Each structure stands twice: as C-alpha cells, then as structure tokens.
Amino acid sequence: MKTITRQKPQEEVMGYLAKCHKVYLIGCGTCATLCHTGGKSEVLEMKEKLKAAGKEVSGWMIIPTACDELTKYALQEEAQRIKAADCVLAMTCAIGVQMISLHLKDAKPVYPALNTLFIGMEESPGHFTEVCLQCGSCVLGRTAAVCPLVRCSKSLLNGPCGGSSEGKCEVSPDIPCAWQLIYERLKEMGRLEELEEIEPTKDWSVSVSGGPRKIDIEAECTSLS
C-alpha cells in the first residue's frame, strides 16, 4: 500500500514561495520516490527550477519515510541548513508535510509541493488503484473484499445502479462495475444469498466528517481483553 501523490503546478508552488528567498527542500524515499514525485531526481530537478527562479536552496535531503517519527532525527541532522532557510518545501505526502512541521525546531512555514491523491494498491509495477477511503466503518466482509465506496463511482452500498451495462460503469467503459465484481466473487464463493442483506445508512461520524480521528491503541487493547 502506498500514498499516491502528484506534483502541484509549478505556479502554485512558486506562489507559496513568493516571500521566501532561501528554501530548504525535503523529499521522501518511500511513496513519493515510487510515484516519481519527490524522490532524489525530482528534488534535484526542483532545486534547479528554484535556482532559475532566483531562489537560493540552503540544502536538501531525502528522508527515508517522511511520515514516521524518525523524521525528527533527520531534521536535527540538517538543523543548521534548515535554520538558514526562510521556509521548507516538502515533496512528500500530506502526512509528511505535517510531520516535518511538527518536528521543526524553528517556527517557519512548511509548504507542500505535492497533492496527496489516495492510498493505492499496486496492480502492476508503477500502476496504482485506489482501494480504501479510510471511512472508519469497513464493509469488506459482506462485499467480497471489494470496497463499493471506492470502486463504485456512486459509492452505492446495496447493489448497482441502473447505469451499469455489461459489467461496466456508466462513467467509462474502462471502469468495471464494482457491484458486478462483488456479485461474481460472491457467486464463486457460494455466498450470493448475502446480497439480500441490506446495508444500513453509512455512519459517516466515524469518518473524517466527524473531525480529525484519534485512537488510543492501549485503550483499544484493554477494551478487547
């Protein structure tokens, strides 16, 4: 599973940096490298673009995994170069941007150079498909491990709409109908009768709609014991 990102338009990035003369660049050695959005080559390319735009790059680094706690130690090692910069440009996912900002000793802006698109599964080398919405209330148990919230263009929870045709979504002939996939998998497993069960209205309060989600793992384990 990888966090899939895409580089922001250069005009948007330069808009963030309008008041910054010196910039420190940070890339990620995991997901952003795999997506070719924030690995070493992309960071060096961004460095040249910034220099061409009259910016000074005080330094750069590729953090192995920018979204984990080890980020703070990487920042400590580069503290002097980061301190010399007016801001940090993070070529990481949104979690990496927040982790970098959290652990910076100096109060200075951390700007994102990437848009975070989705959590994806690699279907073939370099090709990813969104598979999870992180809704907080998983229905995969009754949908043969095919998420209808993501795979269905209308996020339908109780069967296909009237627009599907020959196993394809009405949105595009290149998109398989999620509920056709669910039907075929359930049929193969001899579980078609489960389609008669009605999934109740989605409880979106456990998703991001209810605000930032938090969990206490120790408390969760205690409640299960």
N, C-alpha and C positions, 0 to 999 in steps of 0.2 A: 504494500500500500504506500502510495506517495502523495504528497501535497502537490497539486499541479498548478503551476504559475505561468504567467505570460508577462513579458516586459511591457511596462507602461509606455505610451507615446513619449518620445524624447521631449516634446514641447511641455508636457505635463511635468516631467522630471525637472526640466530647467526652470519651470515656474516655481517649484518648491525651493530651488536653489538660488532664486533671484537675489536674495540678500546675503548670500554666502560666497565668500571668495575662496576660502580653503575648505576642502571637502575630504573626509576620510571614507573610503569605500570598504564595504564588507559583503562578501559573498558566502554561499553555503555549499559545502562539499557533498551534500546528500541530494535532496529533492531538486533544488534549483540547478545543480550540476547536471542531473539526469535530464531535466527539461531544457537544458541549454539556455537558461535564463539568468543564472547567477553563479556559474562556475568560474574557474580561473580565466578562461578565454574571454568570457563575457565581461568580467570585472576589468580585465586589461583593455578591452575594447571601450568600455565606458570611461576608463581613465583617459584614453586618447580623445574621446569626444568632449570630455570636460576641459581638457587642456586646450583643445581647439576653440572652445567657447570662452576662453580666458580665465578659467578656474585653475586653482592650484590644488593638486592632490597631495595631502600631507602624508598619506600612506594607505595601504590596503592589506587585506588578509582574507583568506577563505576559512571560515570556521567549519570544522568537520560536520557538525549538526547544529545549526544556529538556533534551533528551537529548544535545546535542552540546557540544563543548569551549568554545564561545562563552559557555556558561553562567557560567564563572568570571569573565568580564568584567562580566556583568550583576550578579553578586553583589558584585563590587568596587565598582560604582557605588552600590549600596544598602547598603554595609557598615555605615554608622552606624545606619541604621534596623534592620537585622538584628541588630546588636550589642545594641540596646536591647530586643530580644525575648527571651523565655525559650525559645522554640522556633520552628521553621519548619513551617508546614503546606503541603505540596506538593500542589497539584491538578494532578498530572502522572502520566504512566505510571511504572511501577516503575523504568525506566531513568533517568528524570528525577529521581526521588527520590534514587537512588544518586549521580547526577552532582552534584546540589546538595550532598549530604552530603560528597562527595569534595572539593569546592572551597570549602567554608565555612572561613573563617579561624578563626572561633570554634568551640570544641567545644561544640555544643549539638544537641539532638535535632532530626531532620527526620522529621516524621510524614506518612504518606500519607493523602490524603483520597479517593483513588480505588482501585478494584480494576482491575488490568490483566487483560483477558479473553483477547484473542488478536490476532494480526496478520490484518487483514482486507483483502479486495478490495471496492471499491465497485461493486456491481452496478447500482445506480441512485442518484441523489442522496440521500444520507443513509441508505442501506441497505447494510450490510456483511455479508459472509460470510467465515467463517474459511477460509483456503486453505492455510496452511502450519503444520506442527507444529514446524518447525526441528529435525528429528530428526538431522541431520548425515549422512544416508545416503539421498539422493534417489532415488526410483523412478519419477519422472515420465516418464522416457524409454521405459518399457515399459507405461505406463498411460495413454497418450494425453493427457498433461498434466493428468490428474485425480488428485489425491492421495488414495489409499484410506485412508491413516492418519487423515485429517481428514474426508473426505466419507463414509466408511463408518462407521456407528455402532459397529461392532465392530473397526474398523481391520484388516480382513482383507486379506491381500496376494495371495491366489491365488483370486480369484473370489468370487461372492456366497454368502451363507448360505442356508439353506432357508426363511428367513422373508420374503424379498423376494417381492412379488407385484405383477404388472402394472407393473413398473418403479418401485415404491415400497418404501421401507424399512418393516420391521415396526414400527419405533419410532413412526412417524407417517406418515399418508398425505400429509402436506405435504413429506416428505423424499424426494427422488429416490434410488433405489438407486445408489450410486456405481459399482458394477460394471456396472449397466445402461448408465450413461453411458459408461463405459470401453468396453464392448462396441460401443455404437453408433458411437463415434468411431473405433475401430479398424476396424470394418466399412466405414465411409465412406472410410477411407484404404487399404482393401485389406490390412489387417495382422492379420486375425483369427488367423492361424496363430501369432502371438506369444503368444496366450493359453495355448498348450500348454506354454510355458516356465514352470518352477516357480521362484518367487522363494524363495531360502533364508531361513532364520530371521533375523529382523531383528537387526542388530548394534546393540544399544542402548548399547554402550560409547562410541559416538561422540556420543550424545545427552547431555542433562543428567543422565541416570542415572549417567554416569561422573564427575560433579562439574562444576564450572564449566569451560566450554570456553574455550580460548585459541588464538590463531593468530598467527603471525609472518608478515605479508604478504611481507616482503622475503625471508624464508627460503623461502616457498612459491614465489615467482617464480624464485628461484635454482634450486630443485629441478626446475623445469619447463624451464629453459633448457639 
